[in-house]
Amino acid sequence: KQLHEALRWEGETTEILGNIGYALLQTVQYRNAAGIFQRLTQTAPGEYLAWMNLGLSLAALDAGENAVRALHRARDIAPNAAAVHHHLAQVHRELGQSEAAAEAERRLRELTGQ
């Protein structure tokens, strides 16, 4: 509840929300992290890291298809971000979507030169 009160601060910035969400993600508070990243994607829809971290939070909550949608949005915003393709491959594999996972892995290899 205190976290939600703190987030009502009028002067919140993208960076502050991103840092709070990332801290929640790292401390396994996936539902709270997803809420922060959802809010961040609404206030800063062009921030690929917000979409990627929303995808990671949702994947951790077993919301696979929603995670894929968020990661696809991150990929659309930042098509050369290797981390996005890495996480896309992971989530597609977890969902049993081997062709989509292979495509994400192929693009990841292209980007990283491996």
C-alpha positions in Angstrom: 0.0 0.0 0.0 2.8 2.4 0.8 4.4 1.7 -2.6 1.1 2.6 -4.3 0.9 5.8 -2.3 4.4 6.8 -3.2 3.6 6.2 -6.9 0.9 8.8 -6.8 3.6 11.5 -6.6 2.8 14.2 -9.2 6.5 14.5 -10.3 7.1 10.9 -11.1 9.4 10.3 -14.0 10.0 7.4 -16.4 13.4 6.8 -14.8 12.0 6.6 -11.3 9.2 4.2 -12.3 11.6 2.1 -14.3 14.0 1.8 -11.3 11.1 0.9 -9.0 9.8 -1.7 -11.4 13.2 -3.2 -12.0 13.8 -3.4 -8.2 10.5 -5.2 -7.8 11.3 -7.6 -10.7 14.7 -8.4 -9.1 13.1 -9.1 -5.7 10.6 -11.5 -7.2 7.6 -9.2 -6.7 6.3 -9.9 -10.2 2.8 -8.8 -9.8 3.9 -5.4 -8.4 6.5 -5.1 -11.1 4.0 -5.9 -13.8 1.8 -3.1 -12.4 4.6 -0.6 -12.5 5.7 -1.6 -16.0 2.0 -1.5 -17.2 1.8 2.0 -15.9 5.1 2.9 -17.5 4.0 1.6 -20.9 1.0 3.9 -20.7 2.9 7.0 -19.8 5.9 6.3 -22.0 4.8 3.9 -24.8 8.0 4.3 -26.7 10.2 2.9 -24.0 11.2 -0.6 -25.1 12.7 -1.4 -21.7 9.3 -0.9 -20.1 7.7 -3.3 -22.6 10.5 -5.8 -22.2 10.3 -5.8 -18.4 6.6 -6.0 -18.5 7.0 -9.1 -20.7 9.4 -10.6 -18.2 7.1 -9.8 -15.3 4.1 -11.4 -17.1 6.2 -14.4 -18.1 7.1 -14.9 -14.4 3.4 -14.8 -13.6 2.6 -17.5 -16.2 0.8 -15.0 -18.4 2.8 -16.3 -21.5 0.7 -14.9 -24.3 0.5 -11.5 -22.7 4.3 -11.7 -22.1 4.8 -12.4 -25.8 2.7 -9.4 -26.8 4.7 -7.1 -24.6 8.0 -8.5 -25.8 6.8 -8.1 -29.4 6.1 -4.5 -28.7 9.6 -4.1 -27.3 11.0 -5.7 -30.4 9.0 -3.4 -32.6 10.3 -0.4 -30.8 13.9 -1.6 -30.6 14.5 -4.3 -33.3 18.2 -4.4 -32.7 18.1 -4.9 -28.9 19.6 -8.3 -28.4 18.1 -8.8 -24.9 14.5 -8.5 -26.3 15.2 -11.4 -28.8 16.8 -13.4 -26.0 13.8 -13.1 -23.8 11.4 -13.7 -26.7 13.2 -16.9 -27.5 12.9 -18.0 -23.8 9.2 -17.2 -23.5 8.4 -18.9 -26.9 10.2 -22.0 -25.8 8.4 -22.1 -22.5 5.1 -21.9 -24.4 6.2 -24.7 -26.7 6.3 -22.3 -29.7 9.5 -23.8 -31.2 9.4 -22.1 -34.6 8.9 -18.6 -33.0 11.7 -19.4 -30.5 14.0 -20.5 -33.3 13.4 -17.2 -35.2 14.1 -15.1 -32.1 17.3 -17.1 -31.6 18.3 -16.6 -35.2 17.9 -12.9 -34.9 19.8 -12.9 -31.6 22.7 -14.7 -33.3 22.6 -12.1 -36.1 22.8 -9.2 -33.6 25.5 -10.7 -31.4 27.6 -12.2 -34.2 27.4 -15.7 -32.7 
